[in-house]
């Protein structure tokens, strides 16, 4: 149970600010029921408890939403631009960007198939870029650059700077690991 302390703290923080005993939270294409008294989070699509790491992400999202700390700023940033991001970027690249490149590096346009499963849309910031809604109001942009004889394929993930008001660097890493695993 590596997430026990974080979960206990998140539940306690949510209890302190909540005016309800139950919430429904959409994450990608699933909805999760959050039951505060029972300290349970269930996926509606498969009626199973959320994994611990997802439970933490959902709880932190709810806490941020209830405190009104997530208000999109309109400023899109990458992981390197968050506090400590430059230092931790090699681990982020290995755990998030490399799996994305393994899946779509040779065929960047293949990422458009994720739009059918997850919703979202193509965006015009480059030839192969999508924007998906991860949580209500939290959008993520995934950008792929096709390689050639001179350059290897590249990828980047952008998010609104306001995400750093509800998620720590570790949360952001886990969040994007989950998203990349879903596409």
Secondary structure as UniProt FT lines:
FT   TURN            2..3
FT   HELIX           4..17
FT   STRAND          22..27
FT   TURN            28..29
FT   STRAND          30..35
FT   TURN            36..39
FT   STRAND          40..43
FT   TURN            44..46
FT   HELIX           52..66
FT   TURN            67..68
FT   STRAND          76..77
FT   HELIX           79..81
FT   TURN            83..84
FT   HELIX           85..92
FT   HELIX           93..97
FT   HELIX           98..104
FT   HELIX           108..112
FT   HELIX           113..118
FT   STRAND          121..122
FT   TURN            124..125
FT   STRAND          128..135
FT   TURN            136..137
FT   STRAND          138..145
FT   STRAND          154..160
FT   HELIX           161..165
FT   HELIX           169..182
//
